[in-house]
Amino acid sequence: MKALIAIATLVTNSTNSFAQVPGTTSGGDLIGSGLASIFTFGILAAIVYFGVNAYKQRQEFAKMNYDWYVAHVPLVNGKVVCRYCGSNKTLVKNGRNNSNIRTHYCGQCGQGLYYSLEDWRV
């Protein structure tokens, strides 16, 4: 009976049921810091990934300008024509996220033709 009382008092008075080496952290702290470092690495990896993709897309837009389009698709009567449907109706819309890239697209089929930078320094 005395043994059961001694075990019960040990269990109720103990805050940590596992032995802990002095100067170390408990298992919960290790799990928490591990998750925090994985989360931080994931955020940094996402920033690098999206930054590289934005850079590549910007380089692609810089290459696909008016001169590039005219070199690949000849002008008809001095006008740009769509390489997909042959229409000469071109419209312009601003790029996404308030960027200074403008998309020139076909007014009939909606396909993007070429890109230009918005000249806002006037």
C-alpha positions in Angstrom: 0.0 0.0 0.0 2.8 2.4 0.8 4.3 1.7 -2.6 1.1 2.7 -4.3 0.9 5.9 -2.4 4.6 6.7 -3.2 4.0 6.1 -6.9 0.8 8.2 -6.8 2.6 11.1 -5.1 5.4 10.9 -7.7 3.0 11.0 -10.6 1.0 13.9 -9.2 4.0 16.0 -8.2 5.9 15.4 -11.4 5.5 18.0 -14.1 7.6 16.1 -16.7 7.3 12.4 -16.8 10.5 12.1 -18.9 14.0 12.4 -17.5 15.6 15.7 -18.7 19.3 16.3 -18.9 20.2 19.6 -17.2 21.0 22.4 -19.8 18.8 20.9 -22.5 15.3 21.7 -23.8 12.4 19.5 -23.5 11.0 17.5 -26.4 8.2 20.0 -27.0 10.6 22.8 -27.5 12.6 20.8 -30.0 9.5 20.0 -32.0 8.4 23.7 -31.9 11.8 25.0 -33.0 12.0 22.4 -35.7 8.6 23.4 -37.1 9.6 27.1 -36.9 12.8 26.5 -38.9 10.9 24.4 -41.5 8.3 27.2 -41.8 11.0 29.8 -42.1 12.8 27.8 -44.8 9.5 27.3 -46.6 8.8 31.1 -46.6 12.3 31.9 -47.9 12.1 29.2 -50.6 8.8 30.6 -51.8 10.2 34.2 -51.9 13.2 33.0 -54.0 11.0 30.8 -56.2 8.5 33.6 -57.0 11.3 36.2 -57.4 13.1 34.1 -59.9 9.9 33.4 -61.8 9.1 37.1 -61.9 12.5 37.9 -63.2 12.2 35.3 -65.9 8.8 36.6 -66.9 10.1 40.1 -67.1 13.0 39.0 -69.3 10.5 37.2 -71.6 8.3 40.4 -71.8 11.4 42.4 -72.7 12.2 40.1 -75.6 8.7 39.9 -77.0 8.4 43.6 -78.0 7.1 45.3 -81.2 10.4 44.8 -83.1 10.4 41.0 -82.2 6.7 40.7 -83.4 7.3 42.5 -86.7 10.4 40.3 -87.3 8.2 37.2 -86.9 4.9 38.4 -88.4 5.1 40.8 -91.3 3.0 43.9 -91.4 0.0 44.1 -93.7 -0.6 47.6 -95.2 1.7 49.0 -92.5 -0.4 47.6 -89.7 0.2 44.8 -87.2 -1.9 41.7 -87.8 -2.8 38.9 -85.5 -0.7 35.8 -86.1 -3.6 33.6 -85.0 -6.7 35.0 -86.8 -5.2 37.6 -89.2 -7.2 40.5 -87.8 -5.6 44.0 -87.8 -7.6 45.1 -84.7 -5.1 45.5 -81.9 -5.9 46.7 -78.4 -3.8 47.6 -75.4 -4.3 46.7 -71.7 -2.2 47.3 -68.7 -0.3 44.5 -67.1 -1.3 42.9 -63.9 -0.4 44.2 -60.4 0.0 47.8 -61.5 3.2 46.9 -63.5 4.4 49.1 -66.2 4.2 46.4 -68.8 1.4 46.8 -71.4 0.0 43.9 -73.4 -0.9 44.5 -77.0 -3.5 41.9 -78.0 -5.9 41.0 -80.8 -9.3 42.7 -80.6 -11.0 39.8 -82.4 -9.6 36.6 -80.8 -8.0 38.1 -77.6 -4.5 36.5 -78.1 -1.5 38.4 -76.8 0.7 39.7 -79.6 3.5 41.6 -78.0 4.5 43.7 -74.9 5.7 47.2 -74.3 6.7 49.3 -71.4 4.4 52.0 -70.4 6.2 55.4 -70.8 5.1 57.2 -67.6 8.1 59.5 -67.4 6.7 62.1 -69.8 
